[in-house]
Amino acid sequence: MKMLAPAVWLWLSILGVSAAPEATTPVVPAVLAPLKAKVDVSGYGWKGSTLSFRAETPPTPEQWKAMEGLGLRNFSVAGAGITNDGFSQLAKQDPEGLSLNGTGLTDDGFKALATMKSLKVLNILHTVRVKDGFTGAGFAQLKSLPKLYKVSFAGSSAREPAFVALGELTQLTEFHSWHSEYGDPTNAYLLNFKNLETLRMGNSLKRNDGTPRQLSLSDVTLSTISQLSNLKTLTLMEAKFSLPALMQLKSLPKLKTLIFVNVDISDADYEKLRSALPNVKVTGKPLDEAARTKLAVFLK
């Protein structure tokens, strides 16, 4: 049995992903070498072996056939060569876990994603720009996927249409989002996630059209989050909150873990928050001056 390196186990434990070594690891066919394809177990947010590859031009029919021959159900796919036609090819492999990074996915490509009836986990990172066909409105087509429980969405110029569509995925129990151009801090779409147990949110990016800075994560957001009654784990990133706003989290009856990453909270406020949430593990620390200045520039 092939054992995982200690460093891999550490990385998986940090991400909260449990992974058992596979009894056998498929050998990657030589035809997939130009795609830098490999089979590994890594922190994609699911269990089991994953085929990862990068394609800057569309894979050939021979390469798609070779992928099918591996019999894997988890895929980490990168590169602009994976276009909407490529997602139709991936659908033939009935994936359970799918991570897309910098691919050519447009709204039309969601038609293929919506046929992946076994899909459980979907990560969509670094999309093409809205002007090139990705508004994110296609997310709504995934509401019929019966096993989908986790979606991560980050690194996109998508705005409100994407998040209105995401709000239709009421089957989700886990949602992660950061670095879009969404500009509504209320995040009202979150209230549709009645069964949400895990939430990770980071702030929006500056818009490239000259409009004023619009933050998607602020005190206002906490008013919405405090209504997610099934939430157990909450991670907040790249933001500045007031103590009264944070105290709203006391209304979450099932909250067990609260994590702050690059959030401007004073040491005194951390102490008060921990006292107010005695049954919650609060992780985070005050920023030093350099980090606080860098965050202020990002939020400006």
C-alpha positions in Angstrom: 0.0 0.0 0.0 1.3 3.4 -1.0 1.6 5.7 2.1 1.1 9.4 2.0 4.0 11.7 2.9 3.7 13.3 6.4 3.5 16.7 4.8 0.4 15.7 2.8 -1.3 14.3 6.0 -0.6 17.7 7.7 -2.1 19.7 4.8 -5.1 17.5 4.8 -5.6 17.9 8.5 -5.4 21.7 8.2 -8.1 21.6 5.6 -10.3 19.2 7.6 -10.1 16.6 4.8 -9.7 13.0 5.9 -8.1 10.7 3.3 -7.3 7.1 3.4 -4.5 5.7 1.1 -5.9 4.0 -1.9 -5.2 0.3 -2.3 -3.9 1.0 -5.8 -3.1 4.2 -7.6 -3.9 4.2 -11.4 -0.9 4.7 -13.7 -1.3 7.8 -15.8 -1.1 6.9 -19.5 1.7 8.6 -21.5 -0.8 10.3 -23.8 -1.7 12.5 -20.8 1.9 13.7 -20.2 1.4 16.9 -22.2 -1.4 17.8 -19.8 1.0 17.3 -16.8 -1.6 14.9 -15.5 -1.2 13.1 -12.2 -3.2 11.1 -9.7 -2.9 12.3 -6.1 -4.8 12.7 -2.9 -4.8 16.4 -2.0 -6.8 19.1 -0.3 -9.6 19.5 -2.8 -12.3 19.1 -0.3 -13.3 15.5 -0.9 -12.0 12.0 -0.2 -10.2 9.7 -2.6 -7.8 9.8 -5.6 -8.0 12.8 -8.0 -6.9 13.2 -11.5 -5.4 16.7 -11.9 -4.4 18.2 -15.2 -3.9 21.5 -17.0 -4.9 22.1 -20.6 -4.2 25.4 -22.5 -5.6 23.8 -25.6 -8.5 21.4 -25.8 -7.5 17.8 -25.0 -7.6 15.4 -27.9 -10.2 12.5 -28.2 -7.4 10.1 -27.3 -6.7 12.0 -24.1 -10.3 12.1 -23.1 -10.5 8.4 -23.7 -7.4 7.8 -21.6 -8.9 9.8 -18.7 -12.1 7.7 -18.9 -10.0 4.5 -18.7 -8.6 5.5 -15.3 -12.0 5.1 -13.8 -11.7 8.0 -11.4 -14.5 10.2 -10.1 -12.6 13.3 -8.8 -11.0 15.9 -11.1 -8.9 19.0 -10.6 -8.9 20.8 -13.9 -7.0 24.0 -14.9 -6.4 25.9 -18.1 -8.3 27.8 -20.7 -8.3 24.8 -23.0 -11.1 23.3 -21.0 -14.1 24.9 -22.6 -17.8 24.1 -22.5 -17.2 21.1 -24.8 -14.7 19.8 -22.3 -17.3 19.9 -19.5 -19.5 17.6 -21.6 -16.6 15.2 -21.8 -16.1 15.3 -18.1 -19.8 14.7 -17.5 -19.3 11.3 -19.2 -17.1 10.3 -16.3 -19.8 10.9 -13.7 -17.7 13.0 -11.3 -18.3 13.3 -7.6 -15.7 16.0 -7.0 -14.8 18.7 -9.5 -12.4 21.6 -9.1 -12.1 24.1 -11.9 -9.3 26.7 -11.9 -8.9 29.2 -14.7 -10.9 27.2 -17.2 -13.0 28.6 -20.1 -16.3 27.9 -18.4 -19.1 30.3 -19.5 -22.8 30.4 -18.5 -23.5 27.9 -21.3 -21.1 25.4 -19.8 -23.4 25.0 -16.7 -25.7 22.9 -19.0 -23.0 20.1 -18.9 -22.4 20.6 -15.1 -26.1 20.1 -14.5 -26.0 16.6 -16.0 -23.4 15.5 -13.3 -26.0 13.8 -11.1 -23.3 12.2 -8.8 -21.6 15.6 -8.2 -21.0 16.3 -4.5 -18.4 19.0 -4.4 -17.8 21.8 -6.9 -15.0 24.4 -6.8 -15.0 27.2 -9.4 -12.0 29.5 -9.2 -10.6 32.2 -11.4 -13.3 32.4 -14.1 -13.3 34.2 -17.4 -14.6 37.7 -17.2 -18.3 38.7 -17.4 -17.7 40.2 -20.8 -16.4 36.9 -22.0 -19.5 35.0 -21.1 -19.4 34.2 -17.4 -22.0 36.0 -15.3 -22.5 33.1 -12.9 -26.3 33.0 -13.6 -25.8 29.4 -14.8 -25.3 28.3 -11.2 -29.1 28.1 -10.9 -29.0 25.1 -13.3 -27.3 23.1 -10.5 -30.3 23.2 -8.2 -31.5 19.8 -9.5 -28.2 18.0 -8.5 -29.4 15.7 -5.7 -26.0 15.0 -4.1 -24.3 18.4 -4.4 -23.6 19.7 -0.9 -20.6 21.9 -1.2 -19.7 24.8 -3.5 -16.7 27.1 -3.5 -16.6 30.2 -5.7 -13.8 32.6 -5.8 -11.7 34.8 -8.1 -14.3 36.1 -10.5 -15.6 39.4 -11.9 -19.1 38.0 -11.4 -21.6 40.2 -9.5 -25.1 40.0 -8.3 -26.6 37.6 -10.9 -24.1 34.9 -9.8 -25.1 35.1 -6.2 -28.8 35.3 -6.9 -28.3 32.1 -8.8 -26.2 30.5 -6.1 -29.1 31.2 -3.7 -31.2 28.7 -5.6 -28.9 25.9 -4.5 -30.9 25.2 -1.3 -29.4 21.7 -1.0 -26.0 23.1 0.1 -24.7 22.4 3.6 -21.3 24.0 2.9 -20.5 27.2 1.0 -17.2 29.1 0.4 -16.9 32.4 -1.4 -14.3 35.3 -1.7 -12.8 37.6 -4.3 -15.7 38.3 -6.6 -17.1 41.7 -7.6 -20.4 41.1 -5.7 -21.2 44.3 -3.9 -24.2 43.7 -1.6 -23.0 43.3 2.0 -26.4 42.0 3.2 -25.8 38.8 1.2 -29.5 38.0 1.4 -29.1 34.9 -0.8 -27.5 33.2 2.2 -30.9 33.0 3.9 -32.0 30.4 1.3 -29.4 27.9 2.7 -31.6 26.6 5.4 -29.3 23.6 6.0 -26.0 25.4 5.9 -23.5 24.1 8.4 -20.2 25.5 7.2 -19.6 28.9 5.7 -16.4 30.6 4.7 -16.6 34.2 3.4 -14.0 36.7 2.2 -14.4 40.2 0.9 -15.0 41.4 -2.7 -12.5 42.7 -5.1 -12.4 46.3 -6.5 -14.5 46.6 -9.6 -12.8 47.5 -12.9 -15.4 49.9 -14.2 -14.5 52.9 -12.1 -17.5 52.5 -9.7 -16.9 53.1 -6.0 -15.5 50.4 -3.8 -18.3 48.0 -2.7 -17.5 45.6 0.1 -19.4 42.3 0.3 -18.4 41.5 3.9 -19.0 44.0 6.7 -21.0 44.5 9.9 -24.2 44.3 7.8 -23.3 40.8 6.7 -23.2 39.6 10.3 -26.9 40.5 10.6 -27.6 38.0 7.9 -25.2 35.3 9.1 -26.7 35.4 12.6 -29.9 34.0 11.1 -28.3 30.8 9.8 -29.5 28.6 12.6 -27.8 25.4 11.6 -24.4 27.0 11.2 -21.6 25.1 13.0 -18.4 26.4 11.4 -17.9 30.0 10.3 -14.7 31.5 8.7 -14.5 35.2 8.0 -11.6 36.7 6.0 -10.3 40.1 5.0 -12.7 42.4 6.9 -13.1 44.8 9.8 -16.0 44.3 12.2 -17.3 46.2 15.2 -17.8 44.3 18.5 -21.5 44.9 18.6 -21.9 43.4 15.1 -19.8 40.3 16.1 -21.9 39.9 19.2 -24.9 39.0 16.9 -23.2 35.6 16.4 -24.4 34.7 19.9 -27.8 33.9 18.3 -26.3 30.9 16.4 -27.3 27.9 18.6 -25.2 25.3 16.9 -22.0 27.4 16.3 -18.9 25.5 17.5 -16.0 27.0 15.5 -15.4 30.6 14.6 -12.2 31.4 12.6 -10.9 34.9 11.6 -8.3 35.2 8.9 -6.8 38.6 8.2 -9.5 40.4 10.1 -8.9 43.6 12.1 -10.1 42.8 15.6 -8.3 44.2 18.7 -7.0 41.9 21.5 -9.6 43.4 23.9 -12.4 42.6 21.5 -11.2 39.1 21.0 -11.3 38.6 24.7 -14.8 40.0 25.0 -16.0 37.8 22.1 -14.6 34.6 23.6 -16.3 35.4 26.9 -19.6 36.0 25.1 -19.2 32.7 23.2 -18.0 30.2 25.8 -19.0 27.1 23.8 -17.4 28.3 20.6 -13.7 27.8 19.7 -12.6 31.2 18.4 -9.5 31.2 16.4 -7.7 34.4 15.3 -5.3 37.0 16.5 -4.9 40.8 16.3 -3.1 42.1 13.2 0.2 43.7 13.5 0.6 47.2 12.2 1.9 46.2 8.7 -1.0 43.7 8.2 -3.5 46.2 9.4 -2.2 48.8 7.0 -2.3 46.3 4.1 -5.8 45.3 4.9 -7.0 48.9 5.1 -5.5 49.5 1.6 -7.3 46.4 0.3 -10.7 47.5 1.8 -10.4 51.1 0.6 
